[in-house]
Amino acid sequence: MRASRTLLLLCLTLAIAACGKQQQAAAPHKVASARPAAAAPARTVPMPAAQAAAQATKLARKNEDGSETVEDAAGDSGVHNPLLAAVASTVAATTPMAAAADLTGPTMWQEGVNYTRIVPAQPTDVPAGQVEVLEFFWYACPHCYSLDPMVETWRKSKPAYITFSRVHVTWSESHRALARLYYTLESLGKIEQLHAEVFKEIQVNGNPLVGNDATESERIQAAFAKKWGISEDAFRQAYHSFAVDNTDMPKADVLVQRYRIDAVPTFVINGKYVADVHTAGSPERLMALIGDLAAQEHKH
């Protein structure tokens, strides 16, 4: 029994840890996420050299001994795998939730192991008294897709003092095309209805919703939106609107660079802490960790 559970945990850690920056619209893998100088666990996968060089000067995340650590992890096909989902469900049923509130207890979270502190803390965009939680995600990432139902359940039951926002990564043109789709649907007031459907269209139906260029991507995405009752004219107007072009997309760029997001799904809590499935230990522990860190921030 112990051996079986250990194998399942290992499979889950390797299978659903994260999707990374080098892969395009259909192929995820995991990358290290670096921050301003702070203690940090190893995370994963190399990014394109030019982007790495551009970002390396902005934020750095370090180990307790002052060295930076990045470990490579194998990628996957980017196709939703029912077997991995079954493994995840089995582990979810046997993995204990992290205890709440007191982060210093013997069974609690460890800084530099379960989460990373960002030094210096970064500014947030929420009212006083609110705690900001950001989820960095990518529609073509099967790990984001697998985690999303749990995130949705948490989002609908989270404390009122938590302001939760999703940020779609903008690493390459294909990532940007899907980010534009996300922010277009959000501007149309359709994201509640269609967020899960976009995931399903890509991960289950096999439609990447991205073409060979921006024009083709827009055509494919407009056709998808039309299936859900959004006229082509309304979709295209929102797609090229001032809000999407000059607010949403630039803000996503800034946040991805500020936190040097190289893997998804990744969560940033109140501009101070970073965590993911890999560091937390399981999807259930990740959601508990986010809640605990947010509660700690709210007390202060």
Order of alpha helices (4+ residues) and beta strands (2+ residues): alpha-beta-beta-alpha-beta-alpha-beta-beta-alpha-beta-alpha-alpha-alpha-alpha-alpha-beta-beta-beta-alpha-alpha
